[in-house]
Amino acid sequence: MIIGGFQRFSLIDYPDRICAVVFTQGCNFRCPYCHNPELVRLRRKRSVPNGLKEKEILSFLDRRKGRLDALTVTGGEPLLQSGLGNFLSAVKGLGYLVKLDTNGSFPSGLERIIQSGSIDYIAMDIKTSLDKYEYVIKKGIEKTKILDSIRLIMDSGLDYEFRTTVVPSYDGFERDDFYKIGQLIKDSRLYVLQRFVPSKALDDQFLDMRGCSDEEIDSHKKIMEGFVQRCVVR
């Protein structure tokens, strides 16, 4: 795998668990408000500053058994990595819980990972309503892949969440979009509304955009509570 970063301790990236976080390099989306712009471009290992290898992370995790509960693998988009399955299996072999973050555009790869038994929790980004997806991610996509990933996750038997980062001044996060998102993930266990924080972005213009007001986020939350079992704000 091409690893773009490693966080040795986190209290927020795996629900109710102490975890470490692996950031993979490269993403097939180009969301202009992306909070990890340094991870978007798929670079070679030698071009990633202070790049780590899987064996170094596995060694760290082996030493931290009993102090850490879990590992979260995020990105970028982890399912771009050809070595992801072997790495996740190795982490599970050490006795850790494993959480995978994904944008849902690789359902076949996601299905293989689920069937391997190497993950315990999945977090999938729902970028916006399907009709606005390409506008928000700035790339072409087969929208059926998003639908396939949603069904896979909901039928997996694993813990999971769907989540949307809300950029209030960007067309793609209007009230009607949340009704459409609700239909996509109807009856799902958990949906998370994430506030956009203009501290880093792929497109510098988004650094001048405002975050969601309490009134706006509460309005979206009320809509989603009519579709999902539980909705929270982060």
Secondary structure as UniProt FT lines:
FT   STRAND          3..10
FT   TURN            15..16
FT   STRAND          19..24
FT   TURN            32..33
FT   HELIX           37..39
FT   HELIX           45..47
FT   TURN            49..50
FT   HELIX           54..63
FT   TURN            66..67
FT   STRAND          70..74
FT   HELIX           78..80
FT   TURN            82..83
FT   HELIX           84..93
FT   TURN            94..95
FT   STRAND          97..102
FT   HELIX           107..116
FT   STRAND          121..125
FT   HELIX           130..132
FT   HELIX           133..137
FT   HELIX           143..154
FT   STRAND          159..166
FT   TURN            168..169
FT   TURN            171..172
FT   HELIX           175..184
FT   TURN            185..187
FT   STRAND          191..195
FT   TURN            198..199
FT   HELIX           204..208
FT   HELIX           214..225
FT   TURN            226..227
FT   STRAND          231..233
//
